[in-house]
Amino acid sequence: MIETPHVPRVRASRRRPLRRLAATGAILAILLGGAAPAFAAATPEPAATAAPAPALTLVPADNGVLTPGADLAVTVSLTAGGGPSTVSLAIGTQPLADRAALTRWSAGERDGVAVADVGSVAIDAQGTPGAASAPIRVAAANPTLLGRPAGVYPIVATTTTASGATLVSTSAVVILGPRAPVSIGVVVPITGPAISRGLLTSDALAELTAADGDLTAQLDAVAGTTAILAVDPAIPAAIRVLGDAAPGTARDWLDRLMNLPNSRFALQFGDADLATQVQAGLTEPLSPLSLVSYVPDGTAPETATPTPTAPESAAAADVAPTDIGDARAAVYWPATGTAGPSVAAALGAFGTAEEPALTLVPSSSTSAGADGARVGARVDAAASALLAYDSTISDLLRTASDAGDAVQRDASLAEATAQIAFVDGSTPLLVTVDRGTDRSRSNLRAAILAATGAPGAAPATLDEIVASPPSASVEIIDAPADEARVADLTTLLAEEQTIGRFATILDDPTLLTGRQRAEILQLLSATWRADAAAAQTAVADHRSATAATLDSVGILASDVNLLSYGADYRPYVRNGLPWPITVTLIAQPNNPRLIMQNRTDATALPANSNTRVAVPVTAQIANGTVTVDMRLMSPTGEPIGTPTSIAVEVHADWENIGLAVLGGALVLFVGAGIVRTVLRRRKAARANTATESKDEVSE
């Protein structure tokens, strides 16, 4: 919920003096003339923001690949504030020896590297809104370039700004020559944003799969490439569960994903953090339960839910909602840098004899690659089979995919190409364009193509990488657990068990438990690791929602007076859930003056309603106050909601007293009527007798 910030109100009694002062000041300013600027000068000016230091970037053309006989072309870029200057370009006289030398050069260590000047260009970044760029082209016939053997050569751009600051930018170019092909596999995640809801909503899917949406950009980037897809199965599940209610763009996106020929494997549902699950003591990764609660009203799901509790209409379908196509099973990709030896060993225990479990880890997490050395794609560790992706190259591809402009992107890709040039073809090379959000399709596609199109690269599928023999046996370096995330997961799992017991009031408990599990998996998403504060807020909001769910069913009752021996007490049972519930009302008086039906079953209580439940009550002769304790239980005996108590004032003998009074009154009324009738008749008889006597005397 977005809250409007509170703006304190100024009382009218305060505004009027301020207005008078302002008016007085204005009059004085007019009268005094030149004194007016003194008032203006007294107003403090906002502090000036320090301008960022100018930076120089060197970007070789064609990702740094220089074919024999071609000119050396580079672009130099100077950010705003650099002022007019001349940028000089130099190239190493000898190729770099190995990857370690390239890494040191890229980090700015130039000791021991001899270079020769080959060109320069004037550039002026003064007053430009972003950066000024200029090309430098060195002809192939330049004596400095002629006759160079194949290899990776360092290049450096240098300038001195108008302020006297020296700026340096390094890169490298690869002069092509004969080399053995290198099998390269590029893993690309297909994931959505970090969410706390179990599945993406229809509106979210419409935005993400629109022409300019993030999911569309990801498929555009991998289409036509040999990228190995790591797909979050929660995305196709969200589309399939919505069925016809899913946006047309989302259904088209799913068809497109399923028809891509790329090899692939499934991430955990929601890209849930595997390391946190193992570190929390789970014996196997969490899996989604039924997703039937996300099916829109009146819409039949196109696919089955992955549990036997799914409706028959859904269970008849052939494709599970989490299906991502023809995928290799039992492949696990913990968030980069989170998988220590215990995590790798735990994940290595899964899989089958036909498809053993494989865990993706960065090469820097292994003993062989901790110092940046090359590690083959297939290696083994104790109790686990590994797919090791090259940390250095993968970091460069990730940086390129996240770059804010083409200059920074191309600079990273040129360095990645130079790194690949040092890889021999003895074993396959695995790299990743690691997890990220809101990446442009052009950046992501450029990163993929830079790896698969590097000199000597032979794109490899996942099956080809897996089938290659292990190149070494390595040790996994320990990775500290994120204690906050582990604690959050422990708490969430405990609350999930509570929800599981509570859900027994439903005919289909997975309506609640499936939703709870899906939300926990989404809260575990590796994407949340990028913003710990936001992750904590999401967990706190989820826990508040869980507490509200547990409090959504309860008893509404008030104190009563019982004026008869027998009656029905009718408290309300509150159901705040969107589904009907079945509960048992337990009523226990604390005094024998009152006898109540101990158990009253209330079945199919409507959703989002308060429903009366009739409880037979019998009072004894004695009067007094009786406390009745009431609570709800599920059909399986689980306590539901918060118990409550009411006071019952018993006045059972008032009924007999009332009957006696009424009976006495009736006797009095009847008796009085009889007496009155008798007296009236006697009086009439006496009157008749007197009349007859007078008649006789007159005769």
Secondary structure, DSSP 4 states (H G I P E B T S, - for coil): -PPPPP-PPPPHHHHHHHHHHHHHHHHHHHHHGGGHHHHHHTSPPPPPPPPPPP-EEEEEGGGGEE-TT--EEEEEEEETT--EEEEEEEEESS---SHHHHHHHHTT--TT--EEEEEEEEEE-TT-SSEEEEEEEE-TT-TTTTTPPSEEEEEEEEEE-TTS-EEEEEEEEEE------EEEEEEEEE-----SSSS--HHHHHHHTSTT-HHHHHHHHHTTS-PEEEE-THHHHHHHHHGGGS-HHHHHHHHHHHH----EEE--GGGB-HHHHHHTT-SS-------GGGSPTT---SS--SSTTS-HHHHT-SS-TT--SS--SSEE-PPTT---HHHHHHHHT-B-SSSB-EEEEEGGGBTTTTTS----SEEEETTEEEEEEPHHHHHHHHHHHH-SSHHHHHHHHHHHHHHHHT--TTS-EEEE----SS--HHHHHHHHHHHHTSTTEEE--HHHHHHSPP--B--BPP----HHHHHHHHHHHHHHHHHHHHGGGSSSTHHHHHHHHHHHHHHTBGGGGG-HHHHHHHHHHHHHHHHHHHTSEEEE---EEE-SSEEEE--EEEE-SSS-EEEEEEEEESSTTEEE-SEEEEEEEPTTEEEE--EEEEE-SS-EEEEEEEEEE-TTS-EEEEEEEEEEEE-TTHHHHHHHHHHHHHHHHHHHHHHHHHHHHHHHHHHHHHHHHHHHHH-
